[in-house]
Amino acid sequence: MRYKRHKIKITRKALKRDSFLEFAGRTAELFSRYKFRIIASVALAAIVAVCLFLYGIYREKLKSGAFDALAEAKDVESLVEVSKKYSGLSAGGFALYMAANQYYRDGQKQKSMELFKDFLKSYPLSRLIPNAMLAVGYIEEDNGNYDEAINVLNGIVKQFPLNYVCPEALMFKAGLLEKNGKIHEAVSEYRNLTKSYPASLWSREAEAKIFVLETNI
């Protein structure tokens, strides 16, 4: 007597169910084995997320208070205090820059130089960096340090060629060369200005300088 062999047909649905049960079983086994590590990792991630959220709120309040303090500053001393209290924040940088400018207007050039250099060091990404460098250049000129001033101006043109202060920096540099009797170099810089920034108001002044200097060479 022959026995008939029964064919067992497994459906796709059954295969998926078996695969899911196998995956679930392995997951449960791994969780049971490493549950304390997993729980600790999740808890740590939650704590970090909460801390970052609270720090964000703190920073926003600090920024708001910093700009309020900046708006209330009435003299150079109060600006310096704001710059120290909120060092590292945008408002602190603005306060430091404004204090340096005020010292320069008051004729305290050495103090102004110190604050501008502090600003350049502490806020290298500020959009006011080219302006601060230009101010340092003027102070160096006032102190008779023409070479140092030219080095600063070269730095502006090299680092920030598209900044609006570049035409003034080139005009300033050409004027320093002219004062030092380097007429040909001065003319070259004036020409560089007219070529690089033809739409600038400084370009017209440079053209006039070129005409006068070349006439007298």
PyMOL commands that place a pseudoatom at each C-alpha (Angstrom):
pseudoatom trace, name=CA, resn=MET, resi=1, chain=A, elem=C, hetatm=0, pos=[0.000, 0.000, 0.000]
pseudoatom trace, name=CA, resn=ARG, resi=2, chain=A, elem=C, hetatm=0, pos=[1.403, 3.297, -0.997]
pseudoatom trace, name=CA, resn=TYR, resi=3, chain=A, elem=C, hetatm=0, pos=[1.104, 6.320, 1.187]
pseudoatom trace, name=CA, resn=LYS, resi=4, chain=A, elem=C, hetatm=0, pos=[0.456, 9.622, -0.498]
pseudoatom trace, name=CA, resn=ARG, resi=5, chain=A, elem=C, hetatm=0, pos=[2.783, 12.396, 0.382]
pseudoatom trace, name=CA, resn=HIS, resi=6, chain=A, elem=C, hetatm=0, pos=[1.012, 15.555, 1.427]
pseudoatom trace, name=CA, resn=LYS, resi=7, chain=A, elem=C, hetatm=0, pos=[2.391, 18.730, -0.043]
pseudoatom trace, name=CA, resn=ILE, resi=8, chain=A, elem=C, hetatm=0, pos=[2.693, 21.560, 2.438]
pseudoatom trace, name=CA, resn=LYS, resi=9, chain=A, elem=C, hetatm=0, pos=[2.052, 24.917, 0.842]
pseudoatom trace, name=CA, resn=ILE, resi=10, chain=A, elem=C, hetatm=0, pos=[3.426, 27.972, 2.735]
pseudoatom trace, name=CA, resn=THR, resi=11, chain=A, elem=C, hetatm=0, pos=[1.864, 31.297, 1.805]
pseudoatom trace, name=CA, resn=ARG, resi=12, chain=A, elem=C, hetatm=0, pos=[3.679, 34.645, 1.669]
pseudoatom trace, name=CA, resn=LYS, resi=13, chain=A, elem=C, hetatm=0, pos=[1.517, 35.849, 4.515]
pseudoatom trace, name=CA, resn=ALA, resi=14, chain=A, elem=C, hetatm=0, pos=[2.668, 32.988, 6.705]
pseudoatom trace, name=CA, resn=LEU, resi=15, chain=A, elem=C, hetatm=0, pos=[6.312, 33.644, 5.809]
pseudoatom trace, name=CA, resn=LYS, resi=16, chain=A, elem=C, hetatm=0, pos=[5.981, 37.296, 6.757]
pseudoatom trace, name=CA, resn=ARG, resi=17, chain=A, elem=C, hetatm=0, pos=[4.311, 36.357, 10.032]
pseudoatom trace, name=CA, resn=ASP, resi=18, chain=A, elem=C, hetatm=0, pos=[7.047, 33.875, 10.870]
pseudoatom trace, name=CA, resn=SER, resi=19, chain=A, elem=C, hetatm=0, pos=[9.760, 36.433, 10.008]
pseudoatom trace, name=CA, resn=PHE, resi=20, chain=A, elem=C, hetatm=0, pos=[8.090, 39.041, 12.189]
pseudoatom trace, name=CA, resn=LEU, resi=21, chain=A, elem=C, hetatm=0, pos=[7.790, 36.619, 15.101]
pseudoatom trace, name=CA, resn=GLU, resi=22, chain=A, elem=C, hetatm=0, pos=[11.458, 35.705, 14.729]
pseudoatom trace, name=CA, resn=PHE, resi=23, chain=A, elem=C, hetatm=0, pos=[12.475, 39.394, 14.632]
pseudoatom trace, name=CA, resn=ALA, resi=24, chain=A, elem=C, hetatm=0, pos=[10.276, 40.200, 17.626]
pseudoatom trace, name=CA, resn=GLY, resi=25, chain=A, elem=C, hetatm=0, pos=[11.765, 37.327, 19.543]
pseudoatom trace, name=CA, resn=ARG, resi=26, chain=A, elem=C, hetatm=0, pos=[15.321, 38.406, 18.851]
pseudoatom trace, name=CA, resn=THR, resi=27, chain=A, elem=C, hetatm=0, pos=[14.493, 42.001, 19.752]
pseudoatom trace, name=CA, resn=ALA, resi=28, chain=A, elem=C, hetatm=0, pos=[12.942, 40.929, 23.053]
pseudoatom trace, name=CA, resn=GLU, resi=29, chain=A, elem=C, hetatm=0, pos=[15.967, 38.787, 23.791]
pseudoatom trace, name=CA, resn=LEU, resi=30, chain=A, elem=C, hetatm=0, pos=[18.394, 41.645, 23.074]
pseudoatom trace, name=CA, resn=PHE, resi=31, chain=A, elem=C, hetatm=0, pos=[16.331, 44.090, 25.136]
pseudoatom trace, name=CA, resn=SER, resi=32, chain=A, elem=C, hetatm=0, pos=[16.249, 41.640, 28.059]
pseudoatom trace, name=CA, resn=ARG, resi=33, chain=A, elem=C, hetatm=0, pos=[20.008, 41.238, 27.833]
pseudoatom trace, name=CA, resn=TYR, resi=34, chain=A, elem=C, hetatm=0, pos=[20.867, 44.945, 27.471]
pseudoatom trace, name=CA, resn=LYS, resi=35, chain=A, elem=C, hetatm=0, pos=[17.802, 46.615, 28.991]
pseudoatom trace, name=CA, resn=PHE, resi=36, chain=A, elem=C, hetatm=0, pos=[19.738, 48.598, 31.598]
pseudoatom trace, name=CA, resn=ARG, resi=37, chain=A, elem=C, hetatm=0, pos=[22.097, 50.013, 28.974]
pseudoatom trace, name=CA, resn=ILE, resi=38, chain=A, elem=C, hetatm=0, pos=[19.221, 50.856, 26.659]
pseudoatom trace, name=CA, resn=ILE, resi=39, chain=A, elem=C, hetatm=0, pos=[17.225, 52.548, 29.405]
pseudoatom trace, name=CA, resn=ALA, resi=40, chain=A, elem=C, hetatm=0, pos=[20.298, 54.513, 30.513]
pseudoatom trace, name=CA, resn=SER, resi=41, chain=A, elem=C, hetatm=0, pos=[21.009, 55.652, 26.937]
pseudoatom trace, name=CA, resn=VAL, resi=42, chain=A, elem=C, hetatm=0, pos=[17.411, 56.767, 26.397]
pseudoatom trace, name=CA, resn=ALA, resi=43, chain=A, elem=C, hetatm=0, pos=[17.386, 58.590, 29.729]
pseudoatom trace, name=CA, resn=LEU, resi=44, chain=A, elem=C, hetatm=0, pos=[20.680, 60.324, 28.923]
pseudoatom trace, name=CA, resn=ALA, resi=45, chain=A, elem=C, hetatm=0, pos=[19.394, 61.400, 25.491]
pseudoatom trace, name=CA, resn=ALA, resi=46, chain=A, elem=C, hetatm=0, pos=[16.249, 62.811, 27.128]
pseudoatom trace, name=CA, resn=ILE, resi=47, chain=A, elem=C, hetatm=0, pos=[18.305, 64.724, 29.706]
pseudoatom trace, name=CA, resn=VAL, resi=48, chain=A, elem=C, hetatm=0, pos=[20.556, 66.175, 27.000]
pseudoatom trace, name=CA, resn=ALA, resi=49, chain=A, elem=C, hetatm=0, pos=[17.530, 67.237, 24.932]
pseudoatom trace, name=CA, resn=VAL, resi=50, chain=A, elem=C, hetatm=0, pos=[15.938, 68.961, 27.936]
pseudoatom trace, name=CA, resn=CYS, resi=51, chain=A, elem=C, hetatm=0, pos=[19.224, 70.697, 28.819]
pseudoatom trace, name=CA, resn=LEU, resi=52, chain=A, elem=C, hetatm=0, pos=[19.658, 71.976, 25.256]
pseudoatom trace, name=CA, resn=PHE, resi=53, chain=A, elem=C, hetatm=0, pos=[16.081, 73.244, 25.244]
pseudoatom trace, name=CA, resn=LEU, resi=54, chain=A, elem=C, hetatm=0, pos=[16.525, 75.066, 28.550]
pseudoatom trace, name=CA, resn=TYR, resi=55, chain=A, elem=C, hetatm=0, pos=[19.900, 76.455, 27.439]
pseudoatom trace, name=CA, resn=GLY, resi=56, chain=A, elem=C, hetatm=0, pos=[18.284, 77.785, 24.275]
pseudoatom trace, name=CA, resn=ILE, resi=57, chain=A, elem=C, hetatm=0, pos=[15.675, 79.608, 26.352]
pseudoatom trace, name=CA, resn=TYR, resi=58, chain=A, elem=C, hetatm=0, pos=[18.413, 80.997, 28.621]
pseudoatom trace, name=CA, resn=ARG, resi=59, chain=A, elem=C, hetatm=0, pos=[20.458, 82.231, 25.649]
pseudoatom trace, name=CA, resn=GLU, resi=60, chain=A, elem=C, hetatm=0, pos=[17.461, 83.983, 24.117]
pseudoatom trace, name=CA, resn=LYS, resi=61, chain=A, elem=C, hetatm=0, pos=[16.715, 85.759, 27.403]
pseudoatom trace, name=CA, resn=LEU, resi=62, chain=A, elem=C, hetatm=0, pos=[20.381, 86.670, 27.760]
pseudoatom trace, name=CA, resn=LYS, resi=63, chain=A, elem=C, hetatm=0, pos=[20.477, 88.115, 24.234]
pseudoatom trace, name=CA, resn=SER, resi=64, chain=A, elem=C, hetatm=0, pos=[17.338, 90.133, 24.873]
pseudoatom trace, name=CA, resn=GLY, resi=65, chain=A, elem=C, hetatm=0, pos=[18.806, 91.520, 28.102]
pseudoatom trace, name=CA, resn=ALA, resi=66, chain=A, elem=C, hetatm=0, pos=[22.092, 92.291, 26.348]
pseudoatom trace, name=CA, resn=PHE, resi=67, chain=A, elem=C, hetatm=0, pos=[20.458, 94.415, 23.659]
pseudoatom trace, name=CA, resn=ASP, resi=68, chain=A, elem=C, hetatm=0, pos=[18.336, 96.179, 26.273]
pseudoatom trace, name=CA, resn=ALA, resi=69, chain=A, elem=C, hetatm=0, pos=[21.514, 97.037, 28.189]
pseudoatom trace, name=CA, resn=LEU, resi=70, chain=A, elem=C, hetatm=0, pos=[23.161, 98.238, 24.971]
pseudoatom trace, name=CA, resn=ALA, resi=71, chain=A, elem=C, hetatm=0, pos=[20.213, 100.504, 24.195]
pseudoatom trace, name=CA, resn=GLU, resi=72, chain=A, elem=C, hetatm=0, pos=[20.393, 101.994, 27.690]
pseudoatom trace, name=CA, resn=ALA, resi=73, chain=A, elem=C, hetatm=0, pos=[24.157, 102.663, 27.583]
pseudoatom trace, name=CA, resn=LYS, resi=74, chain=A, elem=C, hetatm=0, pos=[24.649, 106.446, 27.557]
pseudoatom trace, name=CA, resn=ASP, resi=75, chain=A, elem=C, hetatm=0, pos=[28.429, 106.876, 27.713]
pseudoatom trace, name=CA, resn=VAL, resi=76, chain=A, elem=C, hetatm=0, pos=[31.635, 105.080, 26.863]
pseudoatom trace, name=CA, resn=GLU, resi=77, chain=A, elem=C, hetatm=0, pos=[32.048, 103.676, 30.368]
pseudoatom trace, name=CA, resn=SER, resi=78, chain=A, elem=C, hetatm=0, pos=[28.635, 102.008, 30.276]
pseudoatom trace, name=CA, resn=LEU, resi=79, chain=A, elem=C, hetatm=0, pos=[29.410, 100.635, 26.798]
pseudoatom trace, name=CA, resn=VAL, resi=80, chain=A, elem=C, hetatm=0, pos=[32.585, 99.052, 28.155]
pseudoatom trace, name=CA, resn=GLU, resi=81, chain=A, elem=C, hetatm=0, pos=[30.593, 97.508, 30.999]
pseudoatom trace, name=CA, resn=VAL, resi=82, chain=A, elem=C, hetatm=0, pos=[28.079, 96.041, 28.553]
pseudoatom trace, name=CA, resn=SER, resi=83, chain=A, elem=C, hetatm=0, pos=[30.899, 94.636, 26.428]
pseudoatom trace, name=CA, resn=LYS, resi=84, chain=A, elem=C, hetatm=0, pos=[32.375, 92.895, 29.483]
pseudoatom trace, name=CA, resn=LYS, resi=85, chain=A, elem=C, hetatm=0, pos=[29.101, 91.613, 30.908]
pseudoatom trace, name=CA, resn=TYR, resi=86, chain=A, elem=C, hetatm=0, pos=[27.882, 90.208, 27.600]
pseudoatom trace, name=CA, resn=SER, resi=87, chain=A, elem=C, hetatm=0, pos=[31.206, 89.183, 26.108]
pseudoatom trace, name=CA, resn=GLY, resi=88, chain=A, elem=C, hetatm=0, pos=[30.754, 86.710, 23.265]
pseudoatom trace, name=CA, resn=LEU, resi=89, chain=A, elem=C, hetatm=0, pos=[27.261, 87.911, 22.358]
pseudoatom trace, name=CA, resn=SER, resi=90, chain=A, elem=C, hetatm=0, pos=[26.460, 90.175, 19.425]
pseudoatom trace, name=CA, resn=ALA, resi=91, chain=A, elem=C, hetatm=0, pos=[25.390, 92.990, 21.740]
pseudoatom trace, name=CA, resn=GLY, resi=92, chain=A, elem=C, hetatm=0, pos=[28.685, 92.709, 23.608]
pseudoatom trace, name=CA, resn=GLY, resi=93, chain=A, elem=C, hetatm=0, pos=[30.557, 93.008, 20.313]
pseudoatom trace, name=CA, resn=PHE, resi=94, chain=A, elem=C, hetatm=0, pos=[28.549, 96.063, 19.249]
pseudoatom trace, name=CA, resn=ALA, resi=95, chain=A, elem=C, hetatm=0, pos=[29.184, 97.674, 22.627]
pseudoatom trace, name=CA, resn=LEU, resi=96, chain=A, elem=C, hetatm=0, pos=[32.940, 97.058, 22.342]
pseudoatom trace, name=CA, resn=TYR, resi=97, chain=A, elem=C, hetatm=0, pos=[33.050, 98.482, 18.812]
pseudoatom trace, name=CA, resn=MET, resi=98, chain=A, elem=C, hetatm=0, pos=[31.019, 101.549, 19.805]
pseudoatom trace, name=CA, resn=ALA, resi=99, chain=A, elem=C, hetatm=0, pos=[33.217, 102.155, 22.850]
pseudoatom trace, name=CA, resn=ALA, resi=100, chain=A, elem=C, hetatm=0, pos=[36.356, 101.989, 20.704]
pseudoatom trace, name=CA, resn=ASN, resi=101, chain=A, elem=C, hetatm=0, pos=[34.849, 104.508, 18.282]
pseudoatom trace, name=CA, resn=GLN, resi=102, chain=A, elem=C, hetatm=0, pos=[33.876, 106.838, 21.102]
pseudoatom trace, name=CA, resn=TYR, resi=103, chain=A, elem=C, hetatm=0, pos=[37.370, 106.751, 22.609]
pseudoatom trace, name=CA, resn=TYR, resi=104, chain=A, elem=C, hetatm=0, pos=[38.777, 107.676, 19.177]
pseudoatom trace, name=CA, resn=ARG, resi=105, chain=A, elem=C, hetatm=0, pos=[36.391, 110.628, 18.861]
pseudoatom trace, name=CA, resn=ASP, resi=106, chain=A, elem=C, hetatm=0, pos=[37.383, 111.723, 22.368]
pseudoatom trace, name=CA, resn=GLY, resi=107, chain=A, elem=C, hetatm=0, pos=[41.041, 111.753, 21.335]
pseudoatom trace, name=CA, resn=GLN, resi=108, chain=A, elem=C, hetatm=0, pos=[42.016, 108.737, 23.464]
pseudoatom trace, name=CA, resn=LYS, resi=109, chain=A, elem=C, hetatm=0, pos=[43.688, 106.912, 20.587]
pseudoatom trace, name=CA, resn=GLN, resi=110, chain=A, elem=C, hetatm=0, pos=[45.666, 104.424, 22.630]
pseudoatom trace, name=CA, resn=LYS, resi=111, chain=A, elem=C, hetatm=0, pos=[42.565, 103.256, 24.487]
pseudoatom trace, name=CA, resn=SER, resi=112, chain=A, elem=C, hetatm=0, pos=[40.683, 103.155, 21.207]
pseudoatom trace, name=CA, resn=MET, resi=113, chain=A, elem=C, hetatm=0, pos=[43.402, 101.014, 19.628]
pseudoatom trace, name=CA, resn=GLU, resi=114, chain=A, elem=C, hetatm=0, pos=[43.280, 98.567, 22.545]
pseudoatom trace, name=CA, resn=LEU, resi=115, chain=A, elem=C, hetatm=0, pos=[39.518, 98.114, 22.257]
pseudoatom trace, name=CA, resn=PHE, resi=116, chain=A, elem=C, hetatm=0, pos=[39.571, 97.763, 18.476]
pseudoatom trace, name=CA, resn=LYS, resi=117, chain=A, elem=C, hetatm=0, pos=[42.263, 95.087, 18.689]
pseudoatom trace, name=CA, resn=ASP, resi=118, chain=A, elem=C, hetatm=0, pos=[40.261, 93.338, 21.405]
pseudoatom trace, name=CA, resn=PHE, resi=119, chain=A, elem=C, hetatm=0, pos=[37.236, 93.453, 19.116]
pseudoatom trace, name=CA, resn=LEU, resi=120, chain=A, elem=C, hetatm=0, pos=[39.198, 92.005, 16.171]
pseudoatom trace, name=CA, resn=LYS, resi=121, chain=A, elem=C, hetatm=0, pos=[40.420, 89.153, 18.351]
pseudoatom trace, name=CA, resn=SER, resi=122, chain=A, elem=C, hetatm=0, pos=[37.141, 88.410, 20.145]
pseudoatom trace, name=CA, resn=TYR, resi=123, chain=A, elem=C, hetatm=0, pos=[34.673, 88.759, 17.249]
pseudoatom trace, name=CA, resn=PRO, resi=124, chain=A, elem=C, hetatm=0, pos=[36.467, 87.518, 14.097]
pseudoatom trace, name=CA, resn=LEU, resi=125, chain=A, elem=C, hetatm=0, pos=[33.181, 86.698, 12.339]
pseudoatom trace, name=CA, resn=SER, resi=126, chain=A, elem=C, hetatm=0, pos=[31.535, 90.071, 12.933]
pseudoatom trace, name=CA, resn=ARG, resi=127, chain=A, elem=C, hetatm=0, pos=[30.469, 92.041, 9.879]
pseudoatom trace, name=CA, resn=LEU, resi=128, chain=A, elem=C, hetatm=0, pos=[32.155, 95.060, 11.497]
pseudoatom trace, name=CA, resn=ILE, resi=129, chain=A, elem=C, hetatm=0, pos=[35.638, 93.549, 11.232]
pseudoatom trace, name=CA, resn=PRO, resi=130, chain=A, elem=C, hetatm=0, pos=[36.576, 95.521, 8.046]
pseudoatom trace, name=CA, resn=ASN, resi=131, chain=A, elem=C, hetatm=0, pos=[35.418, 98.751, 9.709]
pseudoatom trace, name=CA, resn=ALA, resi=132, chain=A, elem=C, hetatm=0, pos=[37.450, 98.000, 12.820]
pseudoatom trace, name=CA, resn=MET, resi=133, chain=A, elem=C, hetatm=0, pos=[40.526, 97.228, 10.709]
pseudoatom trace, name=CA, resn=LEU, resi=134, chain=A, elem=C, hetatm=0, pos=[40.092, 100.513, 8.842]
pseudoatom trace, name=CA, resn=ALA, resi=135, chain=A, elem=C, hetatm=0, pos=[39.882, 102.358, 12.156]
pseudoatom trace, name=CA, resn=VAL, resi=136, chain=A, elem=C, hetatm=0, pos=[43.109, 100.682, 13.310]
pseudoatom trace, name=CA, resn=GLY, resi=137, chain=A, elem=C, hetatm=0, pos=[44.716, 101.855, 10.074]
pseudoatom trace, name=CA, resn=TYR, resi=138, chain=A, elem=C, hetatm=0, pos=[43.749, 105.472, 10.786]
pseudoatom trace, name=CA, resn=ILE, resi=139, chain=A, elem=C, hetatm=0, pos=[45.093, 105.257, 14.331]
pseudoatom trace, name=CA, resn=GLU, resi=140, chain=A, elem=C, hetatm=0, pos=[48.374, 103.814, 13.062]
pseudoatom trace, name=CA, resn=GLU, resi=141, chain=A, elem=C, hetatm=0, pos=[48.600, 106.745, 10.639]
pseudoatom trace, name=CA, resn=ASP, resi=142, chain=A, elem=C, hetatm=0, pos=[47.944, 109.201, 13.457]
pseudoatom trace, name=CA, resn=ASN, resi=143, chain=A, elem=C, hetatm=0, pos=[50.799, 107.587, 15.364]
pseudoatom trace, name=CA, resn=GLY, resi=144, chain=A, elem=C, hetatm=0, pos=[53.092, 107.939, 12.359]
pseudoatom trace, name=CA, resn=ASN, resi=145, chain=A, elem=C, hetatm=0, pos=[53.225, 104.179, 11.729]
pseudoatom trace, name=CA, resn=TYR, resi=146, chain=A, elem=C, hetatm=0, pos=[52.625, 104.265, 7.990]
pseudoatom trace, name=CA, resn=ASP, resi=147, chain=A, elem=C, hetatm=0, pos=[53.977, 100.802, 7.245]
pseudoatom trace, name=CA, resn=GLU, resi=148, chain=A, elem=C, hetatm=0, pos=[51.753, 99.237, 9.919]
pseudoatom trace, name=CA, resn=ALA, resi=149, chain=A, elem=C, hetatm=0, pos=[48.776, 101.135, 8.554]
pseudoatom trace, name=CA, resn=ILE, resi=150, chain=A, elem=C, hetatm=0, pos=[49.463, 99.905, 5.016]
pseudoatom trace, name=CA, resn=ASN, resi=151, chain=A, elem=C, hetatm=0, pos=[49.698, 96.312, 6.272]
pseudoatom trace, name=CA, resn=VAL, resi=152, chain=A, elem=C, hetatm=0, pos=[46.268, 96.636, 7.870]
pseudoatom trace, name=CA, resn=LEU, resi=153, chain=A, elem=C, hetatm=0, pos=[44.798, 98.127, 4.692]
pseudoatom trace, name=CA, resn=ASN, resi=154, chain=A, elem=C, hetatm=0, pos=[46.287, 95.329, 2.603]
pseudoatom trace, name=CA, resn=GLY, resi=155, chain=A, elem=C, hetatm=0, pos=[44.576, 92.892, 4.962]
pseudoatom trace, name=CA, resn=ILE, resi=156, chain=A, elem=C, hetatm=0, pos=[41.191, 94.520, 4.358]
pseudoatom trace, name=CA, resn=VAL, resi=157, chain=A, elem=C, hetatm=0, pos=[41.509, 94.328, 0.571]
pseudoatom trace, name=CA, resn=LYS, resi=158, chain=A, elem=C, hetatm=0, pos=[42.763, 90.739, 0.685]
pseudoatom trace, name=CA, resn=GLN, resi=159, chain=A, elem=C, hetatm=0, pos=[40.226, 89.374, 3.163]
pseudoatom trace, name=CA, resn=PHE, resi=160, chain=A, elem=C, hetatm=0, pos=[37.158, 91.422, 2.246]
pseudoatom trace, name=CA, resn=PRO, resi=161, chain=A, elem=C, hetatm=0, pos=[37.445, 92.408, -1.450]
pseudoatom trace, name=CA, resn=LEU, resi=162, chain=A, elem=C, hetatm=0, pos=[33.676, 92.818, -1.817]
pseudoatom trace, name=CA, resn=ASN, resi=163, chain=A, elem=C, hetatm=0, pos=[33.145, 94.891, 1.315]
pseudoatom trace, name=CA, resn=TYR, resi=164, chain=A, elem=C, hetatm=0, pos=[32.061, 98.505, 0.892]
pseudoatom trace, name=CA, resn=VAL, resi=165, chain=A, elem=C, hetatm=0, pos=[35.064, 99.808, 2.868]
pseudoatom trace, name=CA, resn=CYS, resi=166, chain=A, elem=C, hetatm=0, pos=[37.578, 98.436, 0.327]
pseudoatom trace, name=CA, resn=PRO, resi=167, chain=A, elem=C, hetatm=0, pos=[37.540, 101.508, -1.961]
pseudoatom trace, name=CA, resn=GLU, resi=168, chain=A, elem=C, hetatm=0, pos=[38.247, 103.733, 1.033]
pseudoatom trace, name=CA, resn=ALA, resi=169, chain=A, elem=C, hetatm=0, pos=[41.008, 101.366, 2.154]
pseudoatom trace, name=CA, resn=LEU, resi=170, chain=A, elem=C, hetatm=0, pos=[42.674, 101.572, -1.269]
pseudoatom trace, name=CA, resn=MET, resi=171, chain=A, elem=C, hetatm=0, pos=[42.306, 105.352, -1.328]
pseudoatom trace, name=CA, resn=PHE, resi=172, chain=A, elem=C, hetatm=0, pos=[43.815, 105.532, 2.144]
pseudoatom trace, name=CA, resn=LYS, resi=173, chain=A, elem=C, hetatm=0, pos=[46.721, 103.270, 1.151]
pseudoatom trace, name=CA, resn=ALA, resi=174, chain=A, elem=C, hetatm=0, pos=[47.462, 105.304, -1.978]
pseudoatom trace, name=CA, resn=GLY, resi=175, chain=A, elem=C, hetatm=0, pos=[47.459, 108.482, 0.112]
pseudoatom trace, name=CA, resn=LEU, resi=176, chain=A, elem=C, hetatm=0, pos=[49.960, 106.981, 2.553]
pseudoatom trace, name=CA, resn=LEU, resi=177, chain=A, elem=C, hetatm=0, pos=[52.241, 105.982, -0.317]
pseudoatom trace, name=CA, resn=GLU, resi=178, chain=A, elem=C, hetatm=0, pos=[51.953, 109.503, -1.666]
pseudoatom trace, name=CA, resn=LYS, resi=179, chain=A, elem=C, hetatm=0, pos=[52.911, 110.964, 1.718]
pseudoatom trace, name=CA, resn=ASN, resi=180, chain=A, elem=C, hetatm=0, pos=[55.982, 108.741, 1.757]
pseudoatom trace, name=CA, resn=GLY, resi=181, chain=A, elem=C, hetatm=0, pos=[57.034, 110.102, -1.630]
pseudoatom trace, name=CA, resn=LYS, resi=182, chain=A, elem=C, hetatm=0, pos=[56.253, 106.829, -3.447]
pseudoatom trace, name=CA, resn=ILE, resi=183, chain=A, elem=C, hetatm=0, pos=[54.408, 108.588, -6.232]
pseudoatom trace, name=CA, resn=HIS, resi=184, chain=A, elem=C, hetatm=0, pos=[54.522, 105.824, -8.841]
pseudoatom trace, name=CA, resn=GLU, resi=185, chain=A, elem=C, hetatm=0, pos=[53.236, 103.281, -6.326]
pseudoatom trace, name=CA, resn=ALA, resi=186, chain=A, elem=C, hetatm=0, pos=[50.529, 105.707, -5.248]
pseudoatom trace, name=CA, resn=VAL, resi=187, chain=A, elem=C, hetatm=0, pos=[49.375, 106.192, -8.854]
pseudoatom trace, name=CA, resn=SER, resi=188, chain=A, elem=C, hetatm=0, pos=[49.287, 102.426, -9.275]
pseudoatom trace, name=CA, resn=GLU, resi=189, chain=A, elem=C, hetatm=0, pos=[47.015, 102.066, -6.243]
pseudoatom trace, name=CA, resn=TYR, resi=190, chain=A, elem=C, hetatm=0, pos=[44.763, 104.902, -7.423]
pseudoatom trace, name=CA, resn=ARG, resi=191, chain=A, elem=C, hetatm=0, pos=[44.453, 103.106, -10.774]
pseudoatom trace, name=CA, resn=ASN, resi=192, chain=A, elem=C, hetatm=0, pos=[43.706, 99.859, -8.981]
pseudoatom trace, name=CA, resn=LEU, resi=193, chain=A, elem=C, hetatm=0, pos=[40.892, 101.629, -7.169]
pseudoatom trace, name=CA, resn=THR, resi=194, chain=A, elem=C, hetatm=0, pos=[39.333, 103.064, -10.344]
pseudoatom trace, name=CA, resn=LYS, resi=195, chain=A, elem=C, hetatm=0, pos=[39.590, 99.684, -12.072]
pseudoatom trace, name=CA, resn=SER, resi=196, chain=A, elem=C, hetatm=0, pos=[38.306, 97.520, -9.214]
pseudoatom trace, name=CA, resn=TYR, resi=197, chain=A, elem=C, hetatm=0, pos=[35.562, 99.817, -7.939]
pseudoatom trace, name=CA, resn=PRO, resi=198, chain=A, elem=C, hetatm=0, pos=[34.538, 102.092, -10.831]
pseudoatom trace, name=CA, resn=ALA, resi=199, chain=A, elem=C, hetatm=0, pos=[31.115, 102.857, -9.322]
pseudoatom trace, name=CA, resn=SER, resi=200, chain=A, elem=C, hetatm=0, pos=[32.549, 104.034, -5.999]
pseudoatom trace, name=CA, resn=LEU, resi=201, chain=A, elem=C, hetatm=0, pos=[32.620, 107.718, -5.097]
pseudoatom trace, name=CA, resn=TRP, resi=202, chain=A, elem=C, hetatm=0, pos=[36.240, 107.190, -4.108]
pseudoatom trace, name=CA, resn=SER, resi=203, chain=A, elem=C, hetatm=0, pos=[36.961, 106.279, -7.723]
pseudoatom trace, name=CA, resn=ARG, resi=204, chain=A, elem=C, hetatm=0, pos=[36.250, 109.824, -8.891]
pseudoatom trace, name=CA, resn=GLU, resi=205, chain=A, elem=C, hetatm=0, pos=[38.614, 111.248, -6.302]
pseudoatom trace, name=CA, resn=ALA, resi=206, chain=A, elem=C, hetatm=0, pos=[41.247, 108.713, -7.335]
pseudoatom trace, name=CA, resn=GLU, resi=207, chain=A, elem=C, hetatm=0, pos=[40.946, 109.812, -10.987]
pseudoatom trace, name=CA, resn=ALA, resi=208, chain=A, elem=C, hetatm=0, pos=[41.549, 113.404, -9.956]
pseudoatom trace, name=CA, resn=LYS, resi=209, chain=A, elem=C, hetatm=0, pos=[44.599, 112.307, -7.940]
pseudoatom trace, name=CA, resn=ILE, resi=210, chain=A, elem=C, hetatm=0, pos=[45.987, 110.406, -10.918]
pseudoatom trace, name=CA, resn=PHE, resi=211, chain=A, elem=C, hetatm=0, pos=[45.642, 113.453, -13.152]
pseudoatom trace, name=CA, resn=VAL, resi=212, chain=A, elem=C, hetatm=0, pos=[47.423, 115.753, -10.663]
pseudoatom trace, name=CA, resn=LEU, resi=213, chain=A, elem=C, hetatm=0, pos=[50.235, 113.329, -9.874]
pseudoatom trace, name=CA, resn=GLU, resi=214, chain=A, elem=C, hetatm=0, pos=[50.943, 112.356, -13.470]
pseudoatom trace, name=CA, resn=THR, resi=215, chain=A, elem=C, hetatm=0, pos=[50.999, 116.016, -14.481]
pseudoatom trace, name=CA, resn=ASN, resi=216, chain=A, elem=C, hetatm=0, pos=[53.687, 116.732, -11.892]
pseudoatom trace, name=CA, resn=ILE, resi=217, chain=A, elem=C, hetatm=0, pos=[55.835, 113.634, -12.476]
for i in range(1, 217): cmd.bond("trace and resi %d" % i, "trace and resi %d" % (i + 1))
show_as sticks, trace
zoom trace
